[in-house]
Amino acid sequence: MSDTTRRRPLIAIAGLGIEASTFSPARTEAPAFHPMRGSEIFDRYAAFLGEGTELRRAADWHPALVGKALPGGTATAAAFATLSDEIVERLRAMPPLDGLWYDIHGAMTVEGLADAEAVLLRRIREAVGPDVLISTTMDLHGNVSRELAHQSDLITCYRMAPHEDAEETKERGVRNLVERLQNGAGRPLKAWVPIPVLLPGEKTSTRIEPAKSVYAQVSDAAAQPGVLDAAIWVGYAWADEPRNRAVAVVTGDDEAAVGAQAERLARAFWEAGPAFDFVAPVGSLAETLDAAIESDKRPYFISDSGDNPTAGGAGDVTWTLARLLEDPRVLDTQRVAIYASIPGPDAVATAVEAGVGATVTVTAGAAVDDVHEGPVTFTGVVDGIRHGDRDAEIEVVIRVGGVRIIVTKLRKPYHLERDFTGLGLDPRNADIVVVKIGYLEPELYDMAAGWMMALTPGGVDQDLVRLGHDRIRRPMLPFDAPDFDPDLHARFIAPSNEPLTGPDE
């Protein structure tokens, strides 16, 4: 058949994504995934699958369902069942497929399951058949179990943290799938190497060493003859499952090259282990406040890291806010401080009813995670109200002395300058900005003249050892002394259409 008459491959799109902490008391329900169905899914990937794009024209696309939730607590069994059942039903109703793009995060914990993404992919396999080629794209803070690697034919993840290459990674995963189907090359070899290290993203940012140099080797490995793609997963540190650890995976057609590159990447990550450190200066909340107040750098950002909602924190821990409201230096009206943010639907309703300029007394926070501190009550002036946010729904700013507290109907991360300016706040000219986050996302990072991470309590506590993991595989750094020699040889994973045999290492 000539190139001009060759049938375009039929490719489906499906996936569920969330980064979910097992140490948070929060639970995630199905609506939080904001599921998109059918052709509306193209809007999520408009950069490379929009109308008229090369990849859109290269295949006959059949989007099923894609749902992505803000990081949070464990997904309920009912939520997972509802969404996964719908994915499977939609796939079963499709014509025979050649390929499927499985777009996930990789750190979805679900009640009663230990490897949710592999469970869902197994169900997808049963629906579409064993011969369909599946490409899986992931966050580097996801987890790659042996089973997930087995069920996937192509698999890759981001190479940057923060994830400035997210779209590039997804496009690469789709392009590899399309080209593999077009050239009839079939299933590549997969070399999988688990690495007994489990670290938070704040210690493995590719902005700094050693992760910067380790991840620089990934693209080089992927460019070697006989190699299709290469990836290192840091893993997700705030869930307690056997799959949680770092992993290197290399795919390609030359067994020697694929195995050698997988072992090279795994060894580089392992050997860098002792050098991994926080991406910013760290300290207690008191120490970070002292530094911010004494510094002449403005704005000075403080990461309230233990309750980071974009790492899986509940987002409503009040421990930090309570202490800010007790500190006369923060309340001093000669200083401008911003706190982002605390959920409090009743507080928001009170502020909205009172209106801008009114003085209100409200209570917020600790509706979900009250382990460290109870709800906080404060009196202040309503400075701003905004309706219609996708995540928060309604946001208000309440000014207490010098601090502007953002209170939301539903939890929301604050990563972009417009998140603040849309509320009438000017973070660039603030003295102190306290954000529930770990490492600063790009816009905040570029804005910050000074920055420290406060090692605060919460569901994504940076002190992993005190969280109490008891299901991860041991030995594991940093939970055990670094006096063991791990087995970093390449395990070649059976193709997805063949049985997976041997021990689940």
N, C-alpha and C positions, 0 to 999 in steps of 0.2 A: 504494500500500500504506500502511495507517495505521501510526502509531507503535507501536500495540499489537501489530501482526502482523508488523512488519518483522523480518527474520531478523537474529539477532545475527551480527556478523562473526566469522569464524574466524581466529584469530591464533596464530602459533607463537612460541616463545621459543628463542633460541639465542645462543651467544657463548663466546668464550675470552678470558681476560684475564690479562696479566702485563706488568710493567714490567721489561724485560730489557736489561741493560748489555752492549754489545759489548766493553767494556773490562775485563770480568770474565772470568777463565778458567773460571768455573762453567758448567755446562750443566744445563738443566731438562728433566726427563723427564715423561712423561704423568701418572704418579700425583701429581706435585706440584700439578696443577691441581684435584685433589679433585673430579672431574666429578660433577655431579648430573644425574639423568635423570628424565624424566617428571614426575609430580606432586610429587616431592620438591623440585623447583625452586621451587614456590610458597613453601616454607619460607624460601628466601633473600630473598623479596620480600614477606614476610607483612604488612608495614606497609600496603601498598596493593594487594596481590594475594592476601591471605589470604582464607580462606573467609568469605563474606558481605560483603566490601568492595564498594564501588560499582563499581570497575573490574573486579573479578572477575566481577560480574554482567553487566557491559556487553558481554562478548564470550564466545565459545566458545574457550577457551584450549587450546593444544596445545604444552606444553613439550617441547622436544627434548633438548638437552644444553647445560648451562652449566658451564664450568670456570674457576675463578679461582685463580691461584697467587700465593704470595708473590713480590714482586719478586726478581729473581735474574739468572742468566746466560742467554745465548741458549738458546732452546728447540731441542731437537734436531729434525732433519728427521723422524725416526721418530715422535717425540711428536706433532708437528703433524699428520703424516699419519694417525696412529691416531685422534686426536680429531676432526679435520676430516672424515675419512671417515665416522665414526660420525654426526656431525651431519648430513651430507648423506644418508646412508642413512635416518636417522629422518625427515627432512623428506620424502623421496621416498615414504615409506610413509603419509604423511598425506593426508587428503582435500584437495581444492582449497582453497587458502588465500586470504584477503583481505589479510592483513597479517602482518608478522613484526617482532618486537622483537629487535634485534641489540645485545646488551649486552656491551661490550668495554672494555678499558682504552685501547688505542690505541698502546701502545709495546711491542708484542710483536715481538721480533726472532727470526727463525727461520733456522737454517742454510740457506744457499742461496737465501734470499728477501730482497727489499728492501722489501716492503710487505705483510706477512703478513695483516693484517686485510682489506685489499682483495682479496687472493688468495682468502681464505676466503669473503668476501662474494660474489665473482664465482661461486664454486662453488655457494653457496647460491642465487643468482639462477638458475643453470642448473637447479637442482633444483626450485625452486618456481614458476618461470615469470616472464616479464617484467612481468606486470600486478600482481603482489603489491606492496603498499605497505610499505616497510621504514623503520622508525625506529631510528636508531643513537644510543645514549647512551654517553658517554665520560668519562674523566678529563681534566681540563684539561692534564695533562702527557702526553697522547697526541698523536698526529700525524695530521693530516688531509691526505692526498695528494689530488690532483685526482681520481684514480680512486676513492678511498673516498667522496669527496663525490658523485661521479657515481652510484655504485652505491646510495647511500643516498638516500631521498626526504626524510626528516626527519632532522636531525642536531643534537645539542646536547651540552654538557658542563657540568661543575661551574662554579660561579661563586665558589667559595671555596677558599682554600688556607691552612691545612689544610681538608680536604674535609668540612666540617660539613653541607654541603648535598647529600651524595651520594644519599641516599634521595629527597630532594625533586627532584633532577635526573632520576633514573630514573622517578619517578612522572610528571614533566612530559613526558618523552619518550613514555611509554605513553599518557598522557591525550591528547596531541596526535595520536597515531596512531589511537586509538579514535574521537575526535571527527571526525577527517578521514574515516574510513571511514563513520561514521554520517551525516555531512552530505553525503557524496558530492562533496566539494570537489576530490578528485583530487590530483595531484602539485603541490606548491608550487614557486615559483621558488627558486633557490639562488644566492646571490652569495658567491663564495669569493675571499679576498684573502690571498695569502701575504705574510708579513712577515719580512724577512731579519734576524731576531734569534733567538738560541738561548741561553737562560739557564737556570740551575738553579732549582728551586723555591725554594731558600733565598734567592734574590734577587728573587723575584716573589710573595712571600706577600701575600695580600690583607689581612693584619692591619695592614700599614703602607703608607705611601706609597712609590712612586706607584701600585702595583698596586691599593691600596684605592680610589683615585679612578677609575682606569681601569676596573676591574671594576664600579664603581657605575654606569657608563654602560651596561652590558650589559642590565640589566633595563629601563632607560629605552628603549633601542633596541627591545627586544622588545615594549614596550607601545605603540609607534607604530602608527597606523592602517595596515592593509595588511601588517603584519609579524606572522609567527607565532612565530618564535623567533630568538634571537641568541646568539652565543657567541664567546669568544676562547680559543684554545688556546695555552698557553705553549710546548708541544712538549716533547720529551724530550731532555735535553742529553747523556745518557751513552750514546747509540747513534749510530753513524756511518752514516747512510743519507741519500739525497737528500731524503727526506720530512721530515727532522728540522728543524723551524723553527716559529716562531709563525704562527698563521693566524686570521683572522676569517671566520666564516660567518654569514650571515643568511638566513632562509627566510621566505617569505610570498607574497602574491598581487599586491601592487602593485609593479611593476618599479622605479619611481622610488624608492619608499620603501625597498625591500629593498637596492638598490644603494647608496643614500645612507648608510644605516645601517652597512652593511658597511665602506664607505670611512671613515666617521667612527670606527668602533672600531679599524680598522687604523691610522689616522693617530694616534689617541690612544696606542696602544701604542708605535708607532714614536717618537713625540715624547717619550715618557716614558723611552725607552731609556737615556740618560745618567744618569738619576736612580735607576735600579734598583740596589739595594744589599742587602747581607746583612740578614736579619731580626733578627740579634743581633750583639753585638760579637764579633769574630773575632780569632784569633791562633794562633800555633803551640801545640802541646800544652804546651810548657814555659810559655808565657805564660799560657795558660788555667789551668794548675795553680797558678802563682804567684798569679793573681787569686783563685782559689777559696780558697786557704789564707790569703791576707791579708784576705779579705772577712769581715765579721761576719754576712753573710746566709746563712741555713741553711734548707733545703738549697740547695746551689749545684750546678747542673747543668752538665755539660760534654758537648757533642755530639761524639762521635767520628765526624765527618761523612764521611770518605773511604771507610768500609766500611759505610755505612748499608744494612742488608738490605731496608729498605722503599723504597729507590730503585734497587735492582739490585745492590748490593754482595754479595760472596760471604758476608759475615758472619763469616768466620773469619780475617781479617787480624789478626795478633798484635802489630803494630807498637806500638800504644798500650798494650796490656796489658804488654808487655815493659818499657816505660819506667816504667809505674806500679810494677812490682815492683822497680825499681831506685831508687825515690825514697823515702828514709827518712821523709819527711814524710807520705807516703801510708800507709806501713806502720806508722806510729806508732799504738800501740793506744789512745792518748788521743783518737784521731780515728776516726770511723766513715765509711768510704767503701764504695760499692757499684759494682761493674763489671758491666754487662749488655750483652753476654754473649759467650761464646766456645764454639763447638761442639767437642766432644771425646768421641766415643762410648766410646772405651776408658777415658778418665778417668772418665766417668759410671759405667761398669761397675765400675771399681775402687772408687769411692766408695759405690756401692750395696751391693757385697759387704762392704765394711768397716763400713758403717753410721754413723749419726749419732753424733758424739763421737769417732770414730776419726781418727787422723792418717794422712794418705796423701800419697804423692808421685805426681804425675800429669803427663802431657804432653797438651797440647791445642792446637788451632788449626792453621792453615796447611796443612790437607789439600787444600784447593782453591786458595787464593790464597797462594802462598809467595813472591811476587815481592818483597815489601818486608821480610819477616822470616820466619824459620823457626818451627817449633813451639816453644812455651814450656813449660818444665818448672818446677813449683813444688811446695812442700810446705806443707800446711795441714791444718786440722781441718774435717771434714765437719759443717756446721751445719744442713743441711736437704736433704731429698729429696722430690721430688714426681713422681708418675707420671700419665700420661694426658693430657698436653697435646696439643692437636690438631697443633701444629707441632713442638714440641720433643720430644714423646713422653715423655722423662724429663729432669728438671732437677735439678741438685744445687747447693748453695752450699758453697764451700770457703773458709774464713777463713784468710787469710795476714796475720798482724799485724792492722792495722786495716782491711784491705780484704776485703770479701766478694765473691768472684768467682762469678758464676753461670755454670755449665758445662752445656751442653745436649747431648743425644744428636744432635739435628738443630737447625739454626739457627732462631732465633725472634726477632722484634722485641719489645721491651718498651715498650709504649705506655700501659698502664693501671696504676692503683695496685694492682689485684688481682694483676697479674703479679708484683709484689714481695711483697705481703702474704701471698699464697698460699704463699710460700716462707719465711715467718717473718721477712721483712725489713720495715723501717719506713722508707721513703724520706723521709717528712716530717721525721723526726728524725735523718736522716743529715747528715753534714757535706758530703760530696761524692758526687754520683751521676754516674757516667760511663755514657752510653748511646750505643749505635751508632745514630745518628739524625742527621738534618739539623735542620730546624726542629722544635721540640717539638710533639708532638701535644697536643690540648686538655687532657687530665688532667695531663700532665707540666708543661705551660705554666702551668696554674693553681697547681700545687704549688711551682714553682721560685721561690725568693726571689731567687736570682741565676742568671745563665745566660751562657755563652759557647759559641761554636762553635769547636772546634779544627780547623784546616785540616790534616787528617791524610791520608796516602796511602791509595789503594785504588781499586776499580773505579768508584767514583762521586766521584772527586776533584773538589773544588770549583774547582780551577784547570783549567778546560776546555782552555785552549790547550796546556798541557803534555801532555794526553792523546794528542794526535796525530790528530784528525779529518782524514780526507782524502777523504771521499765526499760531505760536505755541499755544498750549493750556495753558491757564493761570488759576490760579497762577502757576508759575514755578520758581524754583531756577536755576540760580542766578538773574533772572530778577525781582523777587518780594521779599519782605521781608519774612523771614522764620517764620512767625507768624501764619501759617495755619496748620491744621491737615488733611493730605491727607487720602483718602479712600484707604487703602492698603489691602482690603479683596480680596480673590481669586475669579476671574471670570472664571467659567468653560466654555470653548469654545466648541460650538457644533461640532461634528464630521464633516469632510469635505463633507460627503455624505448626510448631513442634512442641512436644512436652518439655516442661522445665523440670529437670531432675537434679539430684544432689542436694547438699545441705544449704539452708537459707542462711548464709553467713552474715 
